[in-house]
Amino acid sequence: METKPEIHYGLEGVYIAESGISKVDGTLGRLYYRGYSIDTLAQNSSFEEVCYLLLYGKLPTEDQLNDLDKKLKKERAISEDTKGLIEGFADKLSPLDLLRTAVSAAAEDDSKPYSDNEAENVEKAIRIIAKMPTVSAAIWRLRNKKDPIEPDSNLGHSENFLYMLSGEKPNAEKAKFMDVMFIIHAEHSSNASTFATLVACSTLADIYSAVTAGVSTLKGPLHGGADEAAIKMMRDIGDPKNTESYINEALAGKKRIMGFGHRVYKTYDPRARILKAYLERAKDSADEDVRKLIEISLIAEKLMIERLGESHGIWPNVDFFAGPLYLWAGVQTEVFDIIFASSRSLGWCTHIIEYWRNNKLFRPLEVYTGELDLEYVPIERRS
Ligand SMILES: CC(C)(COP(=O)(O)OP(=O)(O)OC[C@H]1O[C@@H](n2cnc3c(N)ncnc32)[C@H](O)[C@@H]1OP(=O)(O)O)[C@@H](O)C(=O)NCCC(=O)NCCS
């Protein structure tokens, strides 16, 4: 009898490649981009600088950063066709569906979407990364019957995104917060959506197709939708004093609390720690509604750690505190997952480009559990 091979459901514990992009240390709760800790980058860097670091492998000089900044600004605008595409489906599709559709269309004015030249692919990556926030802001505005706002080249990448959403230039505190969000969401090793981009690019599909696969994979609540699900839970709780009974009941009913747990981090997610510090600061300037959500999140965090932290390795992840902070910054719930996609487009593109250096078609195996050599019965004789 054949021995059954060991199956790694969800590819848990399986290494798929060597990578010099990021290191997720799930035991110590650390994250590094190209060797720099996420705390250092969130504190000192900008999304543009992190973009250079990830795409080119090292921190830029001032001239290099200025060049990249110019390129990103030049590529921000989106075509009238893309706006028309979004407008046409705005009432019928969710924001993430619209983003996925618009990203597939981003190859519209690229006469050679597939290239085997790394420098050309870096330029394509810059186009994609630059356009994603513009598309995302247009999606939100068109779904809310407002005209899209043109990008402002006096503003940085993330600050401009907030501006294109509301038409108001954010204050320095909110602009810095949004930049930190873009930085901490930019890259996270071989997570589900990044892996999806690699599967697509391993067929030598073009970078636009591969990024579209990434956007699709963010849709579910186990990956990109967890921050929205966490906010929904906080709203269901309603009042901070209901938090304990809600959590107890949910856990007794074996429900998952969104924004907790991670395949790799078996300790506090370092990105959640960064956000917790922001949350504590945001509390004072938040309106009544958001302040309540912040309080609920802080109580829930404490209870969950007591119940499942050390004992089960289930700790807050980046998505738990993101929701109340987005609301504090004026970003509505339906924009959460498309912001995630906009920032993660940087990590996706970086991984695609790296993977192509040593491309190998993904083709895993399955253990067949069905029957063999069955007799074919003509349809009229089947009961
Ligand atoms: C992210 C996630 C899918 C990773 O989990 P995983 O490594 O695949 O582990 P599993 O889904 O097999 O869960 C292992 C156990 O922990 C429990 N668990 C995991 N996350 C939990 C959560 N958020 N709340 C309550 N219990 C949880 C599971 O119920 C399971 O318990 P069991 O062994 O008694 O059945 C999971 O933690 C989850 O669903 N979290 C909520 C969604 C989320 O926040 N996603 C964003 C990730 S950045």
The ligand as a Tripos MOL2 file, in Angstrom:
@<TRIPOS>MOLECULE
LIG
   48    50     1     0     0
SMALL
NO_CHARGES

@<TRIPOS>ATOM
      1 C1         -5.4140   34.6360   11.1360 C.3       1 LIG1
      2 C2         -5.8750   33.2080   11.4180 C.3       1 LIG1
      3 C3         -6.6550   32.6550   10.2260 C.3       1 LIG1
      4 C4         -4.6130   32.3650   11.6310 C.3       1 LIG1
      5 O1         -4.9670   31.2030   12.2140 O.3       1 LIG1
      6 P1         -4.3160   29.7680   11.8880 P.3       1 LIG1
      7 O2         -2.8630   29.7910   12.1280 O.co2     1 LIG1
      8 O3         -4.7750   29.3030   10.5510 O.co2     1 LIG1
      9 O4         -4.9610   28.9290   13.0420 O.3       1 LIG1
     10 P2         -6.3890   28.2900   13.0570 P.3       1 LIG1
     11 O5         -7.3740   29.0590   12.2430 O.co2     1 LIG1
     12 O6         -6.2190   26.8480   12.7340 O.co2     1 LIG1
     13 O7         -6.7620   28.4610   14.6060 O.3       1 LIG1
     14 C5         -6.1210   27.7120   15.6540 C.3       1 LIG1
     15 C6         -6.9950   27.7350   16.8910 C.3       1 LIG1
     16 O8         -7.0310   29.0670   17.4230 O.3       1 LIG1
     17 C7         -8.3630   29.5730   17.4550 C.3       1 LIG1
     18 N1         -8.3370   30.9390   17.0080 N.ar      1 LIG1
     19 C8         -7.5390   31.4650   16.0420 C.ar      1 LIG1
     20 N2         -7.8070   32.7600   15.8940 N.ar      1 LIG1
     21 C9         -8.7780   33.0660   16.7760 C.ar      1 LIG1
     22 C10        -9.4640   34.2610   17.0700 C.ar      1 LIG1
     23 N3         -9.2060   35.3540   16.4190 N.pl3     1 LIG1
     24 N4        -10.4050   34.2310   18.0270 N.ar      1 LIG1
     25 C11       -10.6690   33.1000   18.6960 C.ar      1 LIG1
     26 N5        -10.0430   31.9350   18.4450 N.ar      1 LIG1
     27 C12        -9.1130   31.9170   17.4960 C.ar      1 LIG1
     28 C13        -9.1300   28.7010   16.4620 C.3       1 LIG1
     29 O9        -10.5050   28.6750   16.7410 O.3       1 LIG1
     30 C14        -8.4540   27.3760   16.6250 C.3       1 LIG1
     31 O10        -8.9640   26.7760   17.7950 O.3       1 LIG1
     32 P3         -9.1890   25.1770   17.8830 P.3       1 LIG1
     33 O11        -7.8050   24.6050   17.7080 O.co2     1 LIG1
     34 O12        -9.7860   24.9780   19.2240 O.co2     1 LIG1
     35 O13       -10.1010   24.8350   16.7470 O.co2     1 LIG1
     36 C15        -6.7810   33.1710   12.7070 C.3       1 LIG1
     37 O14        -6.0600   33.5360   13.8470 O.3       1 LIG1
     38 C16        -8.0330   34.0280   12.5440 C.2       1 LIG1
     39 O15        -9.0210   33.5710   11.9530 O.2       1 LIG1
     40 N6         -7.9910   35.2790   13.0880 N.am      1 LIG1
     41 C17        -9.0920   36.1940   12.9040 C.3       1 LIG1
     42 C18        -8.9740   36.8930   11.5490 C.3       1 LIG1
     43 C19        -7.8830   37.9330   11.5240 C.2       1 LIG1
     44 O16        -7.7320   38.7140   12.4510 O.2       1 LIG1
     45 N7         -7.1400   37.9480   10.4170 N.am      1 LIG1
     46 C20        -6.0960   38.9360   10.1720 C.3       1 LIG1
     47 C21        -4.7540   38.3060   10.2480 C.3       1 LIG1
     48 S1         -3.4920   39.5640   10.1120 S.3       1 LIG1
@<TRIPOS>BOND
     1     1     2 1
     2     2     3 1
     3     2     4 1
     4     2    36 1
     5     4     5 1
     6     5     6 1
     7     6     7 2
     8     6     8 1
     9     6     9 1
    10     9    10 1
    11    10    11 2
    12    10    12 1
    13    10    13 1
    14    13    14 1
    15    14    15 1
    16    15    16 1
    17    15    30 1
    18    16    17 1
    19    17    18 1
    20    17    28 1
    21    18    19 ar
    22    18    27 ar
    23    19    20 ar
    24    20    21 ar
    25    21    22 ar
    26    21    27 ar
    27    22    23 1
    28    22    24 ar
    29    24    25 ar
    30    25    26 ar
    31    26    27 ar
    32    28    29 1
    33    28    30 1
    34    30    31 1
    35    31    32 1
    36    32    33 2
    37    32    34 1
    38    32    35 1
    39    36    37 1
    40    36    38 1
    41    38    39 2
    42    38    40 1
    43    40    41 1
    44    41    42 1
    45    42    43 1
    46    43    44 2
    47    43    45 1
    48    45    46 1
    49    46    47 1
    50    47    48 1
@<TRIPOS>SUBSTRUCTURE
     1 LIG1         1 GROUP 0 **** ****
